[in-house]
Amino acid sequence: MTSSTHSNSIVEVFEQAAASYDRTGVSYFEPFGAALVGCAGILPGERVLDVGCGRGAVLLPAAAATGPTGHVTGIDLAPTMVKLTAEDAARAGLTQVEVRVGDAQQPSLPPHSFDVVLAGMVVFLLPEPEQALRAYGRLLRPTGRLVVSTPGAYDPAFVAAMEALGAHLPPAEQPPPAPTAGPFDDEQTITATMAAAGLDVTAISEHRVESRFQDVDHWMRWMWSHGGRALLQHLPADRLDAATTDAARVLESVRAPGGDLMLTTVGRITIAVPRPGGPAPAAAL
Ligand SMILES: C[S@@+](CC[C@H](N)C(=O)[O-])C[C@H]1O[C@@H](n2cnc3c(N)ncnc32)[C@H](O)[C@@H]1O
């Protein structure tokens, strides 16, 4: 698979999910987005870029922080995400917001034109994350900062429920084994990835989000509404009920006293600044 077909297939999943993305009554992207913007310390009047803006979980609180004297550009490759988020921003009277179709892998925007670049739950989806981070560094003013969120740890029950669904995939649709090491696995690898892209990490913090689901059907609606859709759409229609039943059995382990299913996710938020003089030589990493 080339990097552009990798990117296309991920974007196609989000394009199909756009209408319900972050709109299934589940607290997940919105609290991570609010935490990201809180960490960014955006000041009124600042110019902000939000890459992979989705339905605005980061973009909308960022616009509240810049106020009308600032400006927030949101880019996403999924046209329906862009259309719906632009409509939401217009309805909210956020004249400082512009949302357009654009590639988070290689944003074509003028260098040194932003005080803050934000990337909420997106850089790990990109085919070449290090190159993308390097591009964000070039977009920042010398005093600017990049703030990204990445998954830290998924609830073990979520992982087990995904495995229960995945067991129903036909052999040809089974995903390849997960890579043993990724660029955002832990604080050390995040710091090294940023350094290779010419960025110095100034802080990494962990944020815990609790998500409640009325029942397994609610959980499945949520799964269809985001990247989890990539797995569901490969399940044969005649396996969907059995797969859901198996996931329900696993999720019983997280039934809270009130009756809801409760999943906890830890996300990491990294703040990085452009290193004077640019990236470290590869041999130094
Ligand atoms: C997990 S969602 C995160 C959305 C939003 N930042 C949030 O926190 O809710 C990932 C988003 O990145 C977008 N995306 C994926 N690859 C992209 C790319 N190469 N360029 C621009 N957007 C991309 C998807 O369309 C989707 O809207």
The ligand as a Gaussian input file, in Angstrom:
#p B3LYP/6-31G(d) Opt

LIG

0 1
 C       -9.771000      10.946000      14.835000
 S      -10.324000      12.260000      13.855000
 C       -9.888000      13.681000      14.851000
 C      -10.709000      14.890000      14.506000
 C      -10.561000      16.066000      15.468000
 N       -9.224000      16.608000      15.453000
 C      -10.963000      15.658000      16.867000
 O      -10.133000      15.778000      17.782000
 O      -12.113000      15.226000      17.041000
 C       -9.145000      12.344000      12.563000
 C       -9.491000      13.386000      11.507000
 O       -8.360000      13.545000      10.653000
 C       -8.790000      13.593000       9.315000
 N       -7.664000      13.165000       8.490000
 C       -7.101000      11.940000       8.375000
 N       -6.052000      11.990000       7.535000
 C       -5.965000      13.276000       7.117000
 C       -5.079000      13.968000       6.239000
 N       -4.072000      13.346000       5.602000
 N       -5.278000      15.283000       6.061000
 C       -6.294000      15.943000       6.674000
 N       -7.163000      15.338000       7.507000
 C       -6.985000      14.027000       7.729000
 C      -10.010000      12.702000       9.254000
 O      -10.816000      13.018000       8.146000
 C      -10.654000      13.013000      10.599000
 O      -11.536000      14.100000      10.484000

